[in-house]
């Protein structure tokens, strides 16, 4: 299923793309700007998982 970035506030879209690229770098997945449909499910899942892991870590740090 394709994501619909049209519903994302433009300022948030830029931050989200930066966050995604950082997460991909952390797990060793080479993302390109634009289309990344050639990624394996494992690679895409590892990027998404890393993003969630980082969000939880940030939330926990802000709770203290």
N, C-alpha and C positions, 0 to 999 in steps of 0.2 A: 504494500500500500504506500503510495507516495505521500509525503508530508505536504501540508498546505501552509507554506510560510506567509501567505497573504494575510492571515489572521494575527500575525505577530507584529507588535509595535516595531517600527524600523530600528529604533535604538536598541531594543532588546534582541532583535535578530542578529545584529553585529556582535553583541556580547555572547549570545548563544553559539554562534559559529566559532568564535574565539575559544570558548569553553570546550566545544566539541573537538577542535583541532588540538588543544592542549591534552585532553583525555586520550585522543588517538596517539599522540606522541608518547604519552606515558606507557601505553601498552604495546608500542612498536608497530602501529598500523599507519601506513602512509596514505593519508587522505589528501585529495586534490581539491582545489576550489571548484565548486560546481558539482557535476555528476560523479557519483561514486558507486554506481550500480554494479560495478565489477567486483566489489568486495564480497568475500564469502560471508555466509551467515555467522560463522564463528567470529570473524573480524568485526563485523557490524555489532554483534552482541557484546563483544569485549569492550568496544568503545562506549556503548550505552551503559554497560555495567560499571565501567570506570567513572562515567559521569554521575551515576547514582551514588556510587561509593564516595565521590568527592562532595556531593551535595549533602549526604548524611554527615560526613566529617565536619563540614562547615556548620551545619545546623547544631551539632553537638558542641562545637567550640563556642558558638554564640549563646548557648544555654548556660554556660558556666559563669 
